[in-house]
Amino acid sequence: MQRSRIAIILITLFLFGTGYIIWNGRAVNKIISNDAASTKTDNQYSLADVTIHAADSDCWTVIDGSVYELTSWISRHPGGAKPIIAMCGQDSTVSFTNQHGGSKAAKAALVLLKIGQIQ
């Protein structure tokens, strides 16, 4: 009985912690998305647009045809910064899928980082 309570508490803390991390990145993402929207009114980007953002201080990537601004996520990624930095400036669909498969948590984190689509 006591173990199940502890398990429930730990799971709840994990879910709230994950939600907080995702929510915390929302303000930064909104500023970046608004900045991107001012230069690209339809939020359509070419792969050349994405390759310009290939640094850990300015990191965009493509996953499944969508463009994501990952700069704010680098320091918060549960698997460390290195895998995210390796994704900057390129189509990372294969890397993301190989690492996360069908993970709902990983896909949920991406939702808040999306800034557009590949043309």
Number of C-alpha atoms within 10 A of each C-alpha: 5 7 8 9 10 11 11 12 12 12 12 12 12 12 13 12 12 15 14 12 15 19 14 14 18 15 12 16 22 15 11 16 19 13 12 18 15 11 9 13 9 11 16 16 19 12 17 11 14 21 17 14 19 18 15 20 13 15 25 29 27 26 20 13 16 19 26 23 26 27 25 19 23 18 15 14 16 9 10 12 14 12 14 22 22 16 22 26 23 21 21 19 15 12 15 19 14 10 11 13 12 11 10 10 13 15 13 12 18 18 12 19 24 20 23 20 18 18 10
